[in-house]
Amino acid sequence: MEIVAVVIALALMEFVVFGMLVGRARGRYGVKAPATSGHEVFDRYFRVHYNTMELLVVFVPAIWLFGRYVSPVWGAILGAIYILGRILYLRGYVADPAKREFGFGMSVAPVFVLLIGALLGAAKSLL
C-alpha cells in the first residue's frame, strides 16, 4: 500500500501546485482577492484547480480502496494516469477550454475504474 500512499501524496502535491498557479495568475492578471473571476486566463486556472478538487474527493478514497481490495500496483498505475491526465487537462484548458477533453477523460476514466474496482473488490471480500 506504500505505492498507493506515494501516488496519493503526488496527487495532493499536484493540487497544491495548481493552487499556486491560481495565485500566480491572480497577480499576473490583476484579479484581487476575494474575487474568483475577472480575467479569462485567471478564470481558466481557477476552474482547473476547483475541478481538480472536486475530482480529488472521489479519487483519494477510490485509489485507497482499490489498493486495499484489488491491487496496490494497479491502483498506483491508474493513479499515475490520473495525475498525468490532470496535467494535460490544465495545459489544454488554459490554452483553450475546447482542448480540455482529452485531459479530462484521461483523469476521469481512471477514477471510474478505481471506484468500480474498489466496490467489486470490497463486495467480493464479503463473500
Residue frames as qw, qx, qy, qz and C-alpha x, y, z in Angstrom:
[[0.000, 0.883, 0.470, 0.000, 0.00, 0.00, 0.00],
 [0.389, -0.592, 0.072, 0.702, 3.01, 2.30, 0.26],
 [0.272, 0.097, 0.554, 0.781, 2.97, 2.82, -3.51],
 [0.073, -0.733, -0.611, -0.288, -0.66, 3.92, -3.27],
 [0.366, -0.805, -0.229, 0.406, 0.29, 6.36, -0.50],
 [0.392, -0.285, 0.321, 0.814, 3.03, 7.80, -2.71],
 [0.119, 0.392, 0.628, 0.662, 0.60, 8.33, -5.60],
 [0.225, -0.833, -0.505, -0.012, -1.97, 9.95, -3.29],
 [0.414, -0.667, -0.021, 0.619, 0.76, 12.28, -1.96],
 [0.311, -0.030, 0.482, 0.819, 1.76, 13.17, -5.54],
 [0.013, -0.628, -0.644, -0.436, -1.85, 13.90, -6.45],
 [0.327, -0.849, -0.344, 0.231, -2.19, 16.15, -3.41],
 [0.421, -0.450, 0.201, 0.762, 1.06, 17.92, -4.28],
 [0.218, 0.305, 0.601, 0.706, -0.24, 18.45, -7.80],
 [0.157, -0.809, -0.548, -0.144, -3.35, 20.06, -6.32],
 [0.410, -0.746, -0.091, 0.517, -1.20, 22.39, -4.21],
 [0.368, -0.150, 0.427, 0.813, 0.86, 23.36, -7.28],
 [0.075, 0.572, 0.635, 0.514, -2.35, 24.07, -9.20],
 [0.287, -0.865, -0.379, 0.158, -3.38, 26.34, -6.33],
 [0.431, -0.534, 0.160, 0.709, -0.05, 28.15, -6.56],
 [0.270, 0.202, 0.579, 0.742, -0.67, 28.64, -10.29],
 [0.096, -0.804, -0.554, -0.194, -4.02, 30.22, -9.42],
 [0.394, -0.795, -0.126, 0.445, -2.25, 32.61, -7.06],
 [0.409, -0.235, 0.398, 0.786, 0.33, 33.49, -9.71],
 [0.137, 0.478, 0.640, 0.586, -2.43, 34.08, -12.28],
 [0.217, -0.855, -0.451, 0.136, -4.28, 36.26, -9.76],
 [0.356, -0.677, 0.105, 0.635, -1.24, 38.55, -9.55],
 [0.354, -0.027, 0.591, 0.725, -0.42, 38.41, -13.25],
 [0.011, 0.487, 0.651, 0.582, -3.94, 39.32, -14.37],
 [0.067, -0.212, 0.215, -0.951, -4.82, 41.71, -11.54],
 [0.599, -0.451, -0.537, -0.387, -7.67, 39.72, -10.01],
 [0.081, -0.442, 0.554, -0.701, -7.85, 40.96, -6.44],
 [0.286, -0.248, -0.903, 0.205, -8.99, 38.64, -3.64],
 [0.532, -0.042, 0.827, -0.177, -11.66, 37.60, -2.84],
 [0.646, 0.485, -0.163, -0.567, -12.79, 37.72, -6.49],
 [0.666, -0.092, 0.732, 0.108, -12.90, 34.34, -8.20],
 [0.594, 0.527, 0.488, 0.363, -13.19, 35.69, -11.73],
 [0.043, -0.885, -0.010, 0.464, -12.13, 38.73, -13.64],
 [0.188, 0.646, -0.589, -0.448, -9.75, 37.73, -16.41],
 [0.888, 0.230, -0.213, -0.335, -10.31, 34.90, -18.86],
 [0.609, 0.364, -0.671, 0.216, -6.96, 33.18, -18.27],
 [0.165, -0.301, 0.680, -0.648, -7.21, 33.56, -14.49],
 [0.771, -0.012, 0.168, -0.614, -10.69, 32.04, -14.69],
 [0.835, 0.276, -0.458, -0.128, -9.26, 29.02, -16.50],
 [0.323, 0.336, -0.756, 0.460, -6.61, 28.39, -13.86],
 [0.411, -0.189, 0.502, -0.737, -9.21, 28.81, -11.14],
 [0.860, 0.089, -0.065, -0.498, -11.58, 26.33, -12.82],
 [0.697, 0.305, -0.643, 0.091, -8.82, 23.74, -13.28],
 [0.070, 0.283, -0.735, 0.612, -7.93, 24.00, -9.60],
 [0.584, -0.062, 0.360, -0.725, -11.55, 23.78, -8.49],
 [0.864, 0.195, -0.286, -0.365, -12.36, 20.90, -10.87],
 [0.514, 0.325, -0.750, 0.259, -9.30, 19.04, -9.59],
 [0.215, -0.207, 0.660, -0.689, -10.52, 19.48, -6.00],
 [0.772, 0.054, 0.082, -0.628, -13.93, 18.10, -6.98],
 [0.837, 0.264, -0.463, -0.126, -12.32, 15.02, -8.51],
 [0.225, 0.402, -0.763, 0.455, -9.89, 14.50, -5.63],
 [0.574, -0.225, 0.418, -0.667, -12.85, 13.93, -3.31],
 [0.952, 0.126, 0.033, -0.277, -13.57, 10.72, -5.22],
 [0.646, 0.554, -0.507, 0.135, -10.03, 9.86, -6.34],
 [0.043, -0.547, 0.707, -0.446, -8.38, 9.61, -2.92],
 [0.670, -0.162, 0.592, -0.418, -10.80, 7.14, -1.30],
 [0.891, 0.377, -0.037, -0.250, -11.22, 5.24, -4.58],
 [0.541, 0.577, -0.591, 0.158, -7.48, 4.60, -5.04],
 [0.236, -0.437, 0.735, -0.462, -7.07, 3.67, -1.38],
 [0.796, 0.029, 0.427, -0.428, -9.97, 1.19, -1.51],
 [0.826, 0.494, -0.238, -0.131, -8.82, -0.20, -4.86],
 [0.285, 0.597, -0.701, 0.266, -5.32, -0.69, -3.49],
 [0.433, -0.298, 0.692, -0.494, -6.71, -2.42, -0.41],
 [0.765, 0.154, 0.505, -0.370, -9.20, -4.75, -2.12],
 [0.823, 0.562, 0.021, -0.079, -7.83, -5.21, -5.65],
 [0.831, 0.145, 0.000, 0.538, -4.17, -4.34, -6.25],
 [0.301, -0.813, 0.002, 0.498, -1.88, -1.63, -4.90],
 [0.402, -0.205, 0.525, 0.722, 0.30, -1.77, -8.02],
 [0.168, 0.497, 0.675, 0.519, -2.62, -1.42, -10.43],
 [0.171, -0.889, -0.393, 0.164, -4.12, 1.26, -8.21],
 [0.362, -0.645, 0.185, 0.647, -0.86, 3.20, -8.38],
 [0.327, 0.086, 0.634, 0.695, -0.70, 2.81, -12.17],
 [0.028, 0.730, 0.618, 0.292, -4.25, 4.09, -12.53],
 [0.306, -0.856, -0.202, 0.364, -3.43, 6.89, -10.11],
 [0.401, -0.363, 0.364, 0.758, -0.39, 7.89, -12.17],
 [0.198, 0.412, 0.661, 0.595, -2.61, 8.07, -15.26],
 [0.160, -0.866, -0.472, 0.042, -5.00, 10.31, -13.29],
 [0.382, -0.705, 0.047, 0.596, -2.12, 12.64, -12.32],
 [0.324, -0.073, 0.547, 0.768, -0.87, 12.86, -15.90],
 [0.075, 0.622, 0.692, 0.358, -4.43, 13.44, -17.10],
 [0.223, -0.875, -0.314, 0.294, -4.81, 16.36, -14.69],
 [0.351, -0.484, 0.291, 0.747, -1.62, 17.93, -16.10],
 [0.198, 0.204, 0.686, 0.670, -2.93, 17.56, -19.65],
 [0.071, -0.782, -0.617, -0.047, -6.28, 18.95, -18.51],
 [0.278, -0.776, -0.080, 0.560, -4.55, 22.02, -17.06],
 [0.296, -0.277, 0.484, 0.776, -2.47, 22.61, -20.17],
 [0.117, 0.403, 0.748, 0.513, -5.40, 22.14, -22.53],
 [0.130, -0.815, -0.556, 0.096, -7.89, 24.19, -20.51],
 [0.269, -0.715, 0.009, 0.646, -5.53, 27.14, -20.01],
 [0.245, -0.124, 0.581, 0.766, -4.57, 27.19, -23.71],
 [0.423, -0.051, -0.397, -0.813, -8.15, 26.86, -24.95],
 [0.564, -0.088, 0.599, -0.562, -11.10, 25.45, -22.97],
 [0.852, 0.320, -0.121, -0.396, -12.15, 23.46, -26.04],
 [0.579, 0.464, -0.664, 0.096, -8.87, 21.50, -25.72],
 [0.356, -0.459, 0.639, -0.504, -9.57, 20.16, -22.22],
 [0.897, -0.009, -0.070, -0.436, -11.46, 16.99, -23.22],
 [0.768, 0.279, -0.560, 0.137, -8.51, 14.62, -23.61],
 [0.167, 0.330, -0.665, 0.648, -7.01, 15.51, -20.23],
 [0.601, -0.208, 0.268, -0.723, -10.44, 15.38, -18.64],
 [0.926, 0.068, -0.235, -0.287, -11.11, 11.90, -20.00],
 [0.647, 0.326, -0.607, 0.327, -7.63, 10.72, -19.04],
 [0.002, -0.275, 0.641, -0.717, -8.22, 11.77, -15.44],
 [0.671, -0.108, 0.204, -0.704, -11.87, 10.80, -15.03],
 [0.838, 0.152, -0.464, -0.245, -11.65, 7.32, -16.60],
 [0.456, 0.204, -0.773, 0.392, -9.10, 6.00, -14.07],
 [0.282, -0.171, 0.514, -0.792, -11.24, 7.33, -11.22],
 [0.808, 0.020, -0.075, -0.583, -14.23, 5.36, -12.50],
 [0.759, 0.202, -0.617, 0.036, -12.11, 2.22, -12.86],
 [0.181, 0.246, -0.715, 0.629, -10.72, 2.69, -9.35],
 [0.485, -0.118, 0.336, -0.799, -14.19, 3.25, -7.91],
 [0.870, 0.079, -0.229, -0.430, -15.85, 0.31, -9.66],
 [0.649, 0.255, -0.683, 0.217, -12.89, -1.95, -8.89],
 [0.037, -0.259, 0.647, -0.716, -12.97, -0.90, -5.23],
 [0.687, -0.071, 0.170, -0.703, -16.67, -1.62, -4.99],
 [0.886, 0.156, -0.376, -0.221, -16.36, -5.03, -6.64],
 [0.483, 0.325, -0.706, 0.403, -13.24, -5.92, -4.64],
 [0.240, -0.234, 0.575, -0.746, -14.84, -4.98, -1.34],
 [0.807, 0.000, 0.023, -0.591, -18.05, -6.82, -2.23],
 [0.791, 0.246, -0.560, -0.019, -16.05, -9.92, -3.21],
 [0.227, 0.308, -0.744, 0.548, -14.28, -9.89, 0.16],
 [0.561, -0.181, 0.341, -0.733, -17.69, -10.10, 1.85],
 [0.876, 0.107, -0.285, -0.375, -18.40, -13.45, 0.19]]
